């Protein structure tokens, strides 16, 4: 079978177009350019590329990521193993082919061992690239349960909100530097509650398929970035809904001595390679759900105190972080299945926390897993 060739596309629109091509390809192998997986455009866009690669890997009949023979094998492996999208793609596929040379998954993932060890040891300076950091939990890895997110090597040992807050605050101080003063601690505390609960949910629900059968191969984690989203590059991604346009235009600020404008923001993207919100809620595959049923299942799963966990107070993470976003004027988006929903706020407005709208008026291809992203504008 001839490989599906994806050009470098960094916008959400181009990623969604590629998602349609992947789903329609009939399980073809995939060929991409060298920096497609390693380029850092911000957590929102990078997690979208990760989801695209995960969707391909779950559907492919020949799960080999292909590269042109002109590339150097070690250079390709270095790119793949340095960032969450590449690591996720490698874990879910059989390996990579560079020209005629095949490198099986286990050998291809070897360069990631050092990065995973540094992440586990909280050595921020060695793993942060371009004000972006990822915590990628890889099934079967010796350090699958990374210390920034887990207290011990156990699926049930996700850090509680206090531990998550210490990690987020330390990262903010280390990476954002002067911008850290513009990120409210109340927002970080809400993110800590949300991160703790969402990671617990991924460990309970995203490591199994819709029928409850364990995945042998799965990846979960978090990407954090402190980003300038330049107008000329990203404006089109916020043009699909009036509330998105309003959010984008309101938050534009001059950069580079006034030569252009950008949305300066803290981005957090939580990702998994599970069955998606609607399928894990209903126990059905997407083809067995109407679009209306899928939307209802996803929104029902977001409602306040909707939780499968037994501990007291569980289920408040999402309302807490939405309340924090409403207070400061932020944004949340959820890409799962055939849906991409968002809620955006004007600072201090009295808007329903769960009034989610479609990111754009278009049909989406069914994506594997879920990506939940938070955007907090950084206003100087």
Secondary structure, 3 states (H helix, E strand, C coil): CCCEECCCCCCHHHHHHHHHHHHHCCCCCEECCCCCCCCCCCHHHHHHHHHHHHHHHHHCCCCEEEECCCCCHHHHHHHHCCCHHHHHHHHHCCEEEECCEEEEHHHHCCCHHHHHHHHHCCCHHHHCECCEEEEEEECCCCCCCCCCCECCCCCCCECCHHHHHHHHHHHHHHHHHHHHHHCCHHHHHHHHHHHHHHHHHHHHHHCECCCCCECCCCEEEEEEEEEEEEHHHHHHHHCCCHHHHHHHHHCEEEECCCCEEEEEEEEEEEEECCCCHHHHHHCCCHHHCCHHHHHHHHHHHHCCCCCCCCCCCCCCHHHHHHHHHHHHCCEEEEEEECEEEEEECCCCCCCCCCCCEECCCCCCCCEEEEEEEEEEECCC
